Amino acid sequence: MSTTTPAAARVGARVHVQKFGTFLSNMVMPNIGAFIAWGLITALFIEVGWLPELGIGDSPDSWVAKIGGWDEDGGGIVGPMITYLLPILIGYTGGKIVYDTRGGVVGAIATMGVIAGTEIPMFMGAMIMGPLGGWTMKHIDALWDGKIKPGFEMLVNNFAAGIWGGILATFGFFIMSPIVTFIADKLGAGVDFLVDNGLLPLTSLIIEPAKVLFLNNAINHGVLTPLGTAEAAEAGKSVLFLLEANPGPGLGLLLAYALFGKGLAKASAPGAAIIHFFGGIHEIYFPYVLMKPKLILAMIAGGMTGVFVNVLFDVGLRAPAAPGSVFAVYAQTANFLGVTLSMLAAAAVSFVVAAFLLKTDRAVEADDELVHATASMESMKGKKSIASSTLVGSVAGAPVNHIVFACDAGMGSSAMGASVLRRKIQEAGFADVTVSNKAIASLDDDVDLVVSHQDLTDRARLKAPSASHISVDNFMGSPRYDEIVELLRQTNAPGGDVQVATAVDEGPSVLAEESIVLGATPADRDAAITQAGELLVAVGAVDPAYVDAMHTREQSVSTHMGNGLAIPHGTNEAKGSIHRTAISFVRYDEPVDWNGSPVEFVVGIAGTGDEHLGLLSRIAQVFVDRDEVERLRAARTPQEIKAVLDRVGG
């Protein structure tokens, strides 16, 4: 028999609320672009919008009035978008989360029923009917899974979705619409009570702690966004959109840390402030509060101040500001003075309170305290935080089992970097760590850590948003490799050999002796790339067009590897010009100026598969060993070059 302590029960309840809030957020966030579009159309074309206020189309028979819906016909775009488009998008997304596209379609049909049964924007109804449609359709399909005769699957599936969608739409029309309308009216009355009695700032007592504990999504997207959208449809704006999105309190906290903090927290706070205020990623300041929980007082004080100023100046947004960036806030308001004062006042108050608390704090602050706070935040969130990982430069506290080097084509730079890091990790003695290389286009969001050139990191983040990302500017000798090994010492248990994902032996003809040139005439970078490419053309490995692709690749990201080595290769799109895998090797007696760095060795690469990776691994090991590089400099024949490469273990 097991017992549950009150503390464990509280934790379990919190986790369930967080999951619920995340689910609500996942229905709304993919559709924020539609909310922004509706907000901009509203801001421009309604009767009190920007264009009529400027005297453009200010009569009921103008084209502005027709779009805004305040003409004699009362049509337009604003009303149908908020009544039909936005709720149906939310309902479709909710159903799709539960049961893919089929669940999304049934969820959208079900949402239409609850929309038609009421006169208010039915966002809460969409958040109920969408997932309900997907969940019920999933279980209905399971009843006859594998029992339909071949040839009748499409017929049964389409009629089942249509019939069940119709039933749910009818249920939504007659049953759910009155229920959701009643709930919305009561919640709206509660907000009106707070506004009428000047108590709206008190919401910060709930919202600010909820943000840090990742309970804000249940409040923001489950209550504030639907109520705010309904209010904006009637009044043209809503202050509810600013209760959680105001970036002022977080800015004040981070500025206080930048001036009065200690250690890693003080050093990282300025960068975090930029990401928070201009990028709108509020979660980046959560670890700073978790590190010193009493700072929640500063966040509450700043939040209450911001709400008070917004109410005082009658500030509101026309649509949600997501992410909560200063730019997103400005894009959705017409009262720039009021919203600016609210952000400044909130930042000032949170700064003063946080500065006082930090200055009077006598606790000894360890440099890794922020790392532990970040790990705590990610544990509560339930997944890694891209923003917060920038605070510590790595995966805070989470074991790293799969590292991927990503480059544009996945042929050269990433393979070399993977070889160097793999060797370091192997020497450190860690088990179950896979080091592989891929093209960015082939990245999956199932890796722990992605290493890429600093010019490619933003692209890599788009392909693997849940991974932590480390940028390097030198694939051969980057100090970040030692940081990764140190990270493994903190997060992984040492053990046996590293799993090698790219150790593939090359065939005997990958590096032909006629593709090796020693004592080449000094040249500039472009001439060196051409020479390396023409050697590949000469042995029939590539078409001449591949040489042009090598230049194109160089224009996007440099192939300089460090330690006097460059490995020019074509773009991923140019693989059709490759007939077989081959490598060329050129040594210059006078270094080539490669974007400001000296290069003595140029290795041209054309890879159709993985045959070249074994040789690249050996080249990488050579160029991190000074003695081996000296042997390459001293070699007098192509045979000696191959002997140096063959002597290193692949």
VOFISE-749818 format. One line per 5 residues: number of its first residue (from 1); their letters; for each residue z, y, x of C-alpha. Coordinates in steps of 0.2 Angstrom, whole numbers, padded with zeros to 4 digits, always signed. Example, Ala and Ser with C-alpha at 12.3 -4.5 7.8 and 13.67 -1.06 7.14 Angstrom:
2
1) AS) +0039/-0022/+0062 ~ +0036/-0005/+0068
//
This chain:
650
1) MSTTT) +0000/+0000/+0000 ~ -0005/+0017/+0007 ~ +0003/+0034/+0003 ~ -0005/+0051/+0003 ~ +0005/+0066/+0010
6) PAAAR) +0005/+0083/+0002 ~ -0003/+0090/+0018 ~ -0017/+0076/+0018 ~ -0020/+0079/-0001 ~ -0022/+0098/+0003
11) VGARV) -0035/+0094/+0017 ~ -0044/+0082/+0006 ~ -0045/+0095/-0008 ~ -0051/+0108/+0004 ~ -0065/+0097/+0010
16) HVQKF) -0071/+0094/-0007 ~ -0071/+0112/-0011 ~ -0081/+0116/+0005 ~ -0093/+0102/+0001 ~ -0095/+0109/-0017
21) GTFLS) -0098/+0127/-0010 ~ -0110/+0120/+0003 ~ -0120/+0112/-0011 ~ -0121/+0128/-0021 ~ -0126/+0137/-0006
26) NMVMP) -0140/+0124/-0002 ~ -0147/+0128/-0020 ~ -0147/+0147/-0018 ~ -0151/+0150/+0001 ~ -0169/+0142/+0001
31) NIGAF) -0173/+0154/-0013 ~ -0166/+0170/-0006 ~ -0184/+0176/-0002 ~ -0187/+0176/-0021 ~ -0171/+0185/-0024
36) IAWGL) -0177/+0198/-0011 ~ -0194/+0200/-0019 ~ -0186/+0202/-0036 ~ -0174/+0215/-0029 ~ -0188/+0225/-0020
41) ITALF) -0199/+0225/-0036 ~ -0184/+0231/-0046 ~ -0180/+0244/-0033 ~ -0198/+0251/-0034 ~ -0203/+0250/-0052
46) IEVGW) -0189/+0250/-0064 ~ -0186/+0267/-0074 ~ -0173/+0273/-0062 ~ -0182/+0265/-0046 ~ -0188/+0273/-0031
51) LPELG) -0206/+0277/-0037 ~ -0201/+0285/-0053 ~ -0188/+0295/-0044 ~ -0201/+0302/-0033 ~ -0212/+0307/-0047
56) IGDSP) -0224/+0292/-0045 ~ -0228/+0284/-0061 ~ -0214/+0291/-0071 ~ -0222/+0290/-0088 ~ -0220/+0275/-0100
61) DSWVA) -0239/+0272/-0099 ~ -0241/+0272/-0080 ~ -0245/+0256/-0070 ~ -0227/+0258/-0062 ~ -0220/+0256/-0080
66) KIGGW) -0231/+0241/-0084 ~ -0224/+0232/-0068 ~ -0206/+0238/-0071 ~ -0207/+0232/-0089 ~ -0201/+0249/-0097
71) DEDGG) -0218/+0253/-0104 ~ -0222/+0252/-0123 ~ -0226/+0233/-0122 ~ -0210/+0229/-0113 ~ -0218/+0216/-0102
76) GIVGP) -0219/+0218/-0083 ~ -0213/+0207/-0068 ~ -0194/+0211/-0067 ~ -0188/+0203/-0083 ~ -0198/+0187/-0082
81) MITYL) -0194/+0184/-0063 ~ -0175/+0185/-0066 ~ -0176/+0176/-0083 ~ -0187/+0162/-0078 ~ -0193/+0161/-0060
86) LPILI) -0176/+0163/-0051 ~ -0166/+0150/-0062 ~ -0181/+0138/-0062 ~ -0182/+0139/-0043 ~ -0163/+0136/-0041
91) GYTGG) -0164/+0121/-0054 ~ -0179/+0113/-0045 ~ -0170/+0115/-0028 ~ -0154/+0107/-0035 ~ -0164/+0093/-0042
96) KIVYD) -0173/+0091/-0026 ~ -0158/+0090/-0015 ~ -0151/+0075/-0026 ~ -0168/+0066/-0028 ~ -0182/+0073/-0018
101) TRGGV) -0197/+0081/-0027 ~ -0195/+0069/-0042 ~ -0178/+0075/-0045 ~ -0183/+0093/-0043 ~ -0197/+0092/-0056
106) VGAIA) -0184/+0084/-0069 ~ -0171/+0097/-0064 ~ -0184/+0111/-0067 ~ -0188/+0105/-0084 ~ -0169/+0103/-0088
111) TMGVI) -0166/+0121/-0082 ~ -0180/+0127/-0094 ~ -0170/+0121/-0109 ~ -0154/+0131/-0104 ~ -0164/+0146/-0100
116) AGTEI) -0172/+0146/-0117 ~ -0155/+0144/-0126 ~ -0148/+0161/-0120 ~ -0152/+0179/-0117 ~ -0143/+0181/-0100
121) PMFMG) -0150/+0175/-0083 ~ -0145/+0157/-0083 ~ -0141/+0155/-0064 ~ -0125/+0145/-0067 ~ -0134/+0134/-0080
126) AMIMG) -0148/+0131/-0067 ~ -0134/+0125/-0054 ~ -0128/+0113/-0067 ~ -0144/+0106/-0075 ~ -0155/+0105/-0059
131) PLGGW) -0143/+0093/-0050 ~ -0140/+0084/-0066 ~ -0158/+0081/-0069 ~ -0160/+0074/-0051 ~ -0145/+0063/-0052
136) TMKHI) -0149/+0056/-0069 ~ -0167/+0053/-0065 ~ -0162/+0044/-0049 ~ -0151/+0032/-0058 ~ -0163/+0029/-0072
141) DALWD) -0177/+0024/-0059 ~ -0164/+0012/-0052 ~ -0164/+0002/-0068 ~ -0182/-0004/-0066 ~ -0184/-0003/-0047
146) GKIKP) -0195/-0017/-0042 ~ -0198/-0023/-0059 ~ -0213/-0014/-0064 ~ -0230/-0024/-0063 ~ -0242/-0018/-0050
151) GFEML) -0254/-0005/-0057 ~ -0242/+0003/-0069 ~ -0230/+0012/-0057 ~ -0238/+0029/-0060 ~ -0239/+0027/-0079
156) VNNFA) -0220/+0022/-0080 ~ -0214/+0035/-0067 ~ -0223/+0050/-0075 ~ -0218/+0045/-0093 ~ -0200/+0042/-0088
161) AGIWG) -0199/+0059/-0080 ~ -0207/+0068/-0094 ~ -0197/+0059/-0108 ~ -0181/+0061/-0099 ~ -0185/+0079/-0094
166) GILAT) -0188/+0083/-0112 ~ -0171/+0075/-0117 ~ -0162/+0085/-0104 ~ -0171/+0101/-0109 ~ -0166/+0099/-0127
171) FGFFI) -0148/+0095/-0122 ~ -0148/+0111/-0111 ~ -0154/+0121/-0126 ~ -0142/+0116/-0139 ~ -0126/+0110/-0129
176) MSPIV) -0126/+0118/-0112 ~ -0132/+0135/-0116 ~ -0118/+0140/-0127 ~ -0105/+0133/-0115 ~ -0112/+0142/-0099
181) TFIAD) -0114/+0158/-0109 ~ -0096/+0157/-0114 ~ -0090/+0154/-0096 ~ -0101/+0168/-0090 ~ -0094/+0180/-0103
186) KLGAG) -0077/+0176/-0098 ~ -0080/+0178/-0079 ~ -0089/+0194/-0082 ~ -0075/+0201/-0093 ~ -0063/+0197/-0078
191) VDFLV) -0074/+0206/-0066 ~ -0075/+0221/-0078 ~ -0056/+0221/-0080 ~ -0054/+0222/-0061 ~ -0067/+0236/-0060
196) DNGLL) -0060/+0246/-0075 ~ -0042/+0245/-0067 ~ -0047/+0249/-0050 ~ -0042/+0232/-0044 ~ -0059/+0226/-0037
201) PLTSL) -0053/+0228/-0019 ~ -0040/+0215/-0022 ~ -0054/+0202/-0022 ~ -0053/+0203/-0003 ~ -0036/+0194/-0003
206) IIEPA) -0046/+0179/-0008 ~ -0064/+0181/-0001 ~ -0059/+0185/+0017 ~ -0048/+0170/+0020 ~ -0060/+0160/+0011
211) KVLFL) -0074/+0165/+0022 ~ -0065/+0159/+0038 ~ -0061/+0142/+0029 ~ -0079/+0140/+0023 ~ -0074/+0141/+0005
216) NNAIN) -0084/+0157/+0003 ~ -0100/+0148/-0003 ~ -0091/+0141/-0019 ~ -0086/+0159/-0023 ~ -0101/+0169/-0017
221) HGVLT) -0115/+0158/-0023 ~ -0106/+0150/-0038 ~ -0099/+0166/-0045 ~ -0104/+0182/-0037 ~ -0122/+0180/-0035
226) PLGTA) -0125/+0174/-0053 ~ -0114/+0188/-0060 ~ -0121/+0201/-0049 ~ -0139/+0196/-0053 ~ -0135/+0198/-0072
231) EAAEA) -0127/+0215/-0069 ~ -0141/+0221/-0058 ~ -0153/+0216/-0072 ~ -0144/+0228/-0084 ~ -0138/+0242/-0072
236) GKSVL) -0151/+0240/-0058 ~ -0137/+0236/-0045 ~ -0121/+0227/-0043 ~ -0106/+0230/-0031 ~ -0103/+0211/-0032
241) FLLEA) -0116/+0208/-0020 ~ -0106/+0218/-0007 ~ -0089/+0209/-0009 ~ -0094/+0196/+0004 ~ -0109/+0202/+0013
246) NPGPG) -0102/+0218/+0020 ~ -0103/+0216/+0039 ~ -0091/+0230/+0043 ~ -0074/+0220/+0044 ~ -0082/+0207/+0056
251) LGLLL) -0089/+0221/+0067 ~ -0072/+0229/+0068 ~ -0063/+0213/+0073 ~ -0076/+0209/+0087 ~ -0075/+0227/+0094
256) AYALF) -0056/+0225/+0095 ~ -0058/+0209/+0104 ~ -0071/+0217/+0116 ~ -0058/+0231/+0121 ~ -0042/+0222/+0119
261) GKGLA) -0045/+0204/+0120 ~ -0043/+0192/+0135 ~ -0053/+0179/+0144 ~ -0068/+0171/+0136 ~ -0065/+0179/+0119
266) KASAP) -0066/+0197/+0127 ~ -0082/+0192/+0137 ~ -0091/+0185/+0122 ~ -0086/+0197/+0109 ~ -0099/+0211/+0112
271) GAAII) -0113/+0198/+0110 ~ -0105/+0191/+0095 ~ -0104/+0208/+0087 ~ -0123/+0211/+0089 ~ -0127/+0194/+0081
276) HFFGG) -0115/+0197/+0067 ~ -0119/+0215/+0063 ~ -0138/+0215/+0066 ~ -0142/+0196/+0063 ~ -0130/+0194/+0048
281) IHEIY) -0123/+0178/+0054 ~ -0104/+0181/+0049 ~ -0099/+0163/+0055 ~ -0099/+0169/+0073 ~ -0083/+0179/+0071
286) FPYVL) -0073/+0165/+0062 ~ -0067/+0156/+0078 ~ -0059/+0173/+0083 ~ -0049/+0173/+0068 ~ -0045/+0154/+0069
291) MKPKL) -0039/+0158/+0087 ~ -0026/+0170/+0081 ~ -0023/+0167/+0062 ~ -0013/+0183/+0060 ~ -0030/+0193/+0062
296) ILAMI) -0034/+0188/+0044 ~ -0024/+0203/+0040 ~ -0037/+0214/+0049 ~ -0051/+0206/+0039 ~ -0042/+0208/+0023
301) AGGMT) -0038/+0226/+0026 ~ -0056/+0230/+0032 ~ -0063/+0220/+0017 ~ -0052/+0230/+0004 ~ -0057/+0246/+0012
306) GVFVN) -0076/+0242/+0011 ~ -0074/+0237/-0007 ~ -0064/+0253/-0011 ~ -0077/+0264/-0003 ~ -0091/+0255/-0012
311) VLFDV) -0082/+0258/-0029 ~ -0078/+0276/-0025 ~ -0096/+0280/-0021 ~ -0103/+0269/-0035 ~ -0113/+0258/-0022
316) GLRAP) -0122/+0243/-0027 ~ -0136/+0231/-0021 ~ -0151/+0227/-0032 ~ -0151/+0209/-0025 ~ -0141/+0198/-0013
321) AAPGS) -0140/+0203/+0005 ~ -0144/+0187/+0014 ~ -0140/+0185/+0028 ~ -0126/+0198/+0028 ~ -0135/+0210/+0040
326) VFAVY) -0135/+0229/+0040 ~ -0154/+0228/+0038 ~ -0152/+0216/+0023 ~ -0139/+0228/+0015 ~ -0150/+0243/+0018
331) AQTAN) -0165/+0235/+0011 ~ -0156/+0232/-0006 ~ -0148/+0248/-0009 ~ -0153/+0266/-0014 ~ -0136/+0274/-0009
336) FLGVT) -0138/+0274/+0009 ~ -0123/+0286/+0012 ~ -0111/+0276/+0002 ~ -0116/+0259/+0009 ~ -0115/+0267/+0027
341) LSMLA) -0098/+0274/+0024 ~ -0092/+0258/+0017 ~ -0097/+0248/+0032 ~ -0090/+0261/+0044 ~ -0074/+0262/+0035
346) AAAVS) -0072/+0243/+0034 ~ -0076/+0242/+0053 ~ -0064/+0256/+0057 ~ -0049/+0249/+0047 ~ -0051/+0231/+0053
351) FVVAA) -0053/+0237/+0071 ~ -0037/+0247/+0070 ~ -0027/+0233/+0063 ~ -0035/+0220/+0075 ~ -0032/+0231/+0090
356) FLLKT) -0014/+0233/+0085 ~ -0011/+0214/+0083 ~ -0020/+0210/+0099 ~ -0011/+0224/+0109 ~ +0006/+0218/+0103
361) DRAVE) +0002/+0199/+0105 ~ +0012/+0192/+0120 ~ +0006/+0175/+0119 ~ -0003/+0168/+0135 ~ -0021/+0166/+0130
366) ADDEL) -0030/+0151/+0139 ~ -0049/+0154/+0143 ~ -0053/+0138/+0132 ~ -0044/+0144/+0117 ~ -0060/+0151/+0109
371) VHATA) -0068/+0134/+0112 ~ -0054/+0125/+0103 ~ -0055/+0138/+0089 ~ -0074/+0135/+0088 ~ -0072/+0116/+0087
376) SMESM) -0059/+0119/+0073 ~ -0071/+0129/+0063 ~ -0086/+0117/+0065 ~ -0074/+0103/+0060 ~ -0070/+0113/+0044
381) KGKKS) -0088/+0117/+0041 ~ -0093/+0099/+0043 ~ -0107/+0102/+0055 ~ -0112/+0111/+0071 ~ -0114/+0130/+0071
386) IASST) -0129/+0137/+0079 ~ -0121/+0154/+0080 ~ -0104/+0149/+0086 ~ -0111/+0138/+0100 ~ -0117/+0154/+0108
391) LVGSV) -0099/+0159/+0111 ~ -0096/+0144/+0122 ~ -0113/+0140/+0128 ~ -0112/+0122/+0123 ~ -0107/+0109/+0109
396) AGAPV) -0088/+0114/+0107 ~ -0078/+0098/+0107 ~ -0092/+0086/+0100 ~ -0098/+0071/+0110 ~ -0116/+0073/+0117
401) NHIVF) -0126/+0057/+0116 ~ -0144/+0063/+0115 ~ -0151/+0077/+0126 ~ -0169/+0082/+0124 ~ -0179/+0093/+0136
406) ACDAG) -0192/+0102/+0126 ~ -0208/+0111/+0132 ~ -0224/+0116/+0124 ~ -0234/+0101/+0127 ~ -0220/+0088/+0132
411) MGSSA) -0230/+0083/+0148 ~ -0224/+0091/+0163 ~ -0210/+0104/+0163 ~ -0199/+0094/+0151 ~ -0201/+0078/+0161
416) MGASV) -0197/+0086/+0177 ~ -0181/+0094/+0170 ~ -0176/+0078/+0161 ~ -0177/+0068/+0178 ~ -0166/+0081/+0187
421) LRRKI) -0153/+0081/+0174 ~ -0154/+0062/+0171 ~ -0150/+0060/+0190 ~ -0135/+0072/+0189 ~ -0128/+0063/+0174
426) QEAGF) -0131/+0046/+0181 ~ -0121/+0051/+0197 ~ -0107/+0057/+0186 ~ -0106/+0040/+0178 ~ -0108/+0043/+0159
431) ADVTV) -0113/+0030/+0147 ~ -0123/+0031/+0131 ~ -0131/+0048/+0135 ~ -0150/+0048/+0132 ~ -0160/+0060/+0142
436) SNKAI) -0178/+0062/+0135 ~ -0192/+0074/+0135 ~ -0203/+0080/+0120 ~ -0215/+0093/+0115 ~ -0207/+0106/+0104
441) ASLDD) -0218/+0101/+0089 ~ -0211/+0084/+0090 ~ -0193/+0088/+0090 ~ -0182/+0081/+0076 ~ -0166/+0088/+0070
446) DVDLV) -0156/+0072/+0076 ~ -0152/+0077/+0094 ~ -0136/+0084/+0101 ~ -0142/+0096/+0114 ~ -0159/+0103/+0117
451) VSHQD) -0164/+0111/+0134 ~ -0179/+0122/+0135 ~ -0187/+0136/+0144 ~ -0179/+0153/+0139 ~ -0196/+0159/+0132
456) LTDRA) -0197/+0143/+0121 ~ -0179/+0142/+0115 ~ -0182/+0151/+0098 ~ -0196/+0139/+0094 ~ -0185/+0124/+0098
461) RLKAP) -0171/+0131/+0087 ~ -0183/+0131/+0072 ~ -0187/+0113/+0075 ~ -0169/+0107/+0078 ~ -0158/+0119/+0070
466) SASHI) -0142/+0108/+0070 ~ -0143/+0105/+0088 ~ -0135/+0116/+0102 ~ -0148/+0124/+0113 ~ -0147/+0129/+0131
471) SVDNF) -0160/+0140/+0139 ~ -0166/+0138/+0158 ~ -0178/+0148/+0168 ~ -0179/+0135/+0182 ~ -0181/+0117/+0178
476) MGSPR) -0178/+0111/+0195 ~ -0162/+0119/+0201 ~ -0154/+0128/+0186 ~ -0135/+0130/+0187 ~ -0135/+0126/+0168
481) YDEIV) -0137/+0107/+0173 ~ -0120/+0107/+0181 ~ -0113/+0116/+0166 ~ -0120/+0101/+0155 ~ -0112/+0088/+0167
486) ELLRQ) -0096/+0098/+0165 ~ -0098/+0098/+0146 ~ -0099/+0079/+0146 ~ -0083/+0078/+0156 ~ -0075/+0087/+0142
491) TNAPG) -0082/+0078/+0128 ~ -0088/+0061/+0133 ~ -0080/+0046/+0141 ~ -0087/+0042/+0158 ~ -0094/+0024/+0159
496) GDVQV) -0110/+0015/+0164 ~ -0128/+0020/+0167 ~ -0137/+0033/+0158 ~ -0150/+0027/+0146 ~ -0167/+0032/+0153
501) ATAVD) -0179/+0037/+0139 ~ -0194/+0042/+0150 ~ -0194/+0030/+0164 ~ -0211/+0023/+0164 ~ -0221/+0018/+0179
506) EGPSV) -0237/+0026/+0183 ~ -0253/+0016/+0186 ~ -0260/+0016/+0203 ~ -0274/+0028/+0199 ~ -0263/+0042/+0192
511) LAEES) -0262/+0051/+0209 ~ -0278/+0047/+0218 ~ -0280/+0052/+0236 ~ -0295/+0062/+0233 ~ -0284/+0073/+0221
516) IVLGA) -0272/+0078/+0235 ~ -0276/+0094/+0245 ~ -0266/+0099/+0260 ~ -0267/+0116/+0269 ~ -0276/+0124/+0254
521) TPADR) -0282/+0142/+0256 ~ -0270/+0155/+0250 ~ -0274/+0160/+0233 ~ -0266/+0169/+0218 ~ -0259/+0160/+0203
526) DAAIT) -0274/+0159/+0193 ~ -0285/+0152/+0207 ~ -0271/+0139/+0211 ~ -0272/+0134/+0193 ~ -0291/+0132/+0193
531) QAGEL) -0290/+0122/+0209 ~ -0277/+0110/+0202 ~ -0288/+0108/+0186 ~ -0304/+0106/+0195 ~ -0297/+0091/+0205
536) LVAVG) -0293/+0083/+0188 ~ -0311/+0086/+0182 ~ -0318/+0079/+0199 ~ -0310/+0062/+0196 ~ -0316/+0061/+0178
541) AVDPA) -0298/+0063/+0170 ~ -0302/+0078/+0160 ~ -0316/+0089/+0153 ~ -0319/+0106/+0161 ~ -0311/+0114/+0145
546) YVDAM) -0294/+0107/+0150 ~ -0294/+0119/+0164 ~ -0295/+0134/+0152 ~ -0281/+0126/+0142 ~ -0270/+0126/+0158
551) HTREQ) -0273/+0145/+0160 ~ -0269/+0147/+0141 ~ -0252/+0137/+0144 ~ -0248/+0148/+0158 ~ -0250/+0164/+0148
556) SVSTH) -0237/+0158/+0135 ~ -0224/+0151/+0147 ~ -0223/+0150/+0166 ~ -0225/+0133/+0173 ~ -0215/+0138/+0189
561) MGNGL) -0201/+0125/+0191 ~ -0191/+0133/+0205 ~ -0189/+0126/+0223 ~ -0207/+0131/+0228 ~ -0215/+0120/+0214
566) AIPHG) -0227/+0124/+0200 ~ -0234/+0111/+0188 ~ -0248/+0119/+0178 ~ -0254/+0108/+0163 ~ -0264/+0111/+0147
571) TNEAK) -0258/+0115/+0130 ~ -0253/+0102/+0117 ~ -0269/+0106/+0107 ~ -0279/+0102/+0123 ~ -0275/+0083/+0124
576) GSIHR) -0292/+0079/+0116 ~ -0300/+0085/+0132 ~ -0290/+0072/+0142 ~ -0299/+0055/+0146 ~ -0285/+0047/+0156
581) TAISF) -0269/+0051/+0164 ~ -0270/+0059/+0181 ~ -0261/+0071/+0193 ~ -0267/+0082/+0207 ~ -0257/+0088/+0221
586) VRYDE) -0260/+0104/+0231 ~ -0250/+0111/+0246 ~ -0252/+0129/+0252 ~ -0247/+0134/+0269 ~ -0245/+0152/+0263
591) PVDWN) -0235/+0153/+0247 ~ -0243/+0158/+0231 ~ -0236/+0172/+0221 ~ -0232/+0164/+0205 ~ -0226/+0178/+0193
596) GSPVE) -0215/+0185/+0207 ~ -0209/+0168/+0214 ~ -0216/+0159/+0229 ~ -0224/+0142/+0226 ~ -0230/+0131/+0240
601) FVVGI) -0234/+0115/+0230 ~ -0245/+0115/+0214 ~ -0245/+0098/+0204 ~ -0258/+0098/+0190 ~ -0255/+0086/+0176
606) AGTGD) -0265/+0078/+0162 ~ -0256/+0066/+0152 ~ -0262/+0055/+0137 ~ -0246/+0045/+0136 ~ -0231/+0041/+0147
611) EHLGL) -0240/+0034/+0162 ~ -0237/+0050/+0172 ~ -0219/+0051/+0169 ~ -0213/+0039/+0182 ~ -0222/+0049/+0195
616) LSRIA) -0215/+0065/+0189 ~ -0198/+0058/+0189 ~ -0200/+0054/+0208 ~ -0208/+0072/+0211 ~ -0192/+0079/+0203
621) QVFVD) -0181/+0069/+0214 ~ -0191/+0075/+0229 ~ -0189/+0093/+0225 ~ -0170/+0093/+0223 ~ -0169/+0085/+0240
626) RDEVE) -0172/+0097/+0255 ~ -0176/+0083/+0267 ~ -0189/+0076/+0256 ~ -0197/+0093/+0253 ~ -0198/+0095/+0272
631) RLRAA) -0207/+0078/+0274 ~ -0220/+0085/+0261 ~ -0222/+0100/+0272 ~ -0224/+0090/+0287 ~ -0236/+0077/+0280
636) RTPQE) -0254/+0078/+0288 ~ -0263/+0066/+0276 ~ -0264/+0061/+0258 ~ -0257/+0044/+0262 ~ -0241/+0052/+0269
641) IKAVL) -0239/+0062/+0253 ~ -0240/+0047/+0243 ~ -0228/+0038/+0255 ~ -0215/+0052/+0252 ~ -0217/+0050/+0233
646) DRVGG) -0216/+0031/+0234 ~ -0201/+0031/+0244 ~ -0190/+0039/+0231 ~ -0184/+0028/+0217 ~ -0192/+0031/+0200
//
